Amino acid sequence: MTEKVKVKDYMTREVDYLSYNLTVKEAIEILLKSKHQNFPVTRNSNLVGVITAKDLLRNYNTPDKPIKDITRRRLIVARPDLNLDDAARIMFRNGLKKLPVIDEKGRLIGIITNTDILRSHIERATPRKVDMVKNLLESEYGIRVTVKKYPIPIDKLHPTQDRIYADELEGREYELKKGLAEPLIVIKKRNYYVLVDGHHRAVAALNLGIDELAAHVLEMDRDVELGMEKSAREKNLITLRDIKIMDYTQHPLVEITTKLIRRRHLQ
């Protein structure tokens, strides 16, 4: 049975918080320098409540008031061993975007967000693809394949797909900026990696100046010439810069959708 993923596996451990003895003025100054709309409030590392930007702005005219006087004391929290799916249900049912995570002594040790949960689902979907590629390699070439996961340098990737689409590339760049990128799937060769899945992500990383990406790496027990490598060479595909970026209107799904719309219009 697959072990269930816990909150502690995906929570952010470095949490921005406010000390309960700060004044409204001091808290607003911190708020203006941050990207957050609310903060956990702590006393001696223990979580005592939460305060929002609205709470602070409502008290703008009383800058010396301690924030402990306006801190919301009733809040929903998570424990690190809570199943991540259960945390997602709690957040959904209560309309929450994040949950503070506390230990058995009530100390703030992390925070779990909608983004963290989305990232977990993306990463958990990838192993099914990896198993499919692994089984295909072993049956096709009579080799044994070991799967590992670690970051790989972008400049060591050899692509096998000669074109990608601009709209999807934009989406992958957005995901990378948000930390939501699904790991690549690559096959390790002697001095490089054959890119099997994740061409849009790899080019997005190149465009953003990202040097490494997480990857599921398939390591073969002996070197063989892969059919996908031969096809790539025939297309003069050596580096990521050799991949053509197609306008979104040339995406095959756009063409199919257009045909369907026209067909329905003519009926």
C-alpha angles and dihedrals in degrees: 000000000000113000112244118247115248133212089248090062093064108018121117108246099193103072128182109225142161126237112237093233094062120111125239090253093052092046092050090052089055091045093054091054094050137068094229130109095198139020137207111242118220139188115200089342092307118121110241102166147306134271128200134210089249091055091054096044092050087059096043091119092058100056095164095054112116112244089227086076093061101032116125106238100188112075141142116248137182133222120226093244094053112120109257092228090055090051089052091053092049092050093046095048092048098041093242128153095195143014127210113232120219134183128230091280094053095254118149106246104160150331132244120208139186087256092056091051092048090050090052092054092049092050094045092054094059100069091069089060090046092054090050093053092044093052091046093052093048094048095041099046104022093239136129118244128201120199121215133166124222140125117279131196115258093221091061094061121111110199125222098188116077099201142031133182127253097224093051090045090057089051092052091049089053091050092050091052088053094046093246101122117139111228117262122245112228140165115226118232128177099279104002146027126250108226110225102165130012107050094147090049093048094050090045089055090049091052092049094048094247110156100196139029131192112254144180100235120204110206117196122213089227135017117260132171107253121218090227090056092053091049091049092053090051088056092047091245108159107137137017089260089067091067115102117230109217125205112255091245088066092057109120092229090056089053093050092047091049091052091050092050092050092047092051091046091054094048 
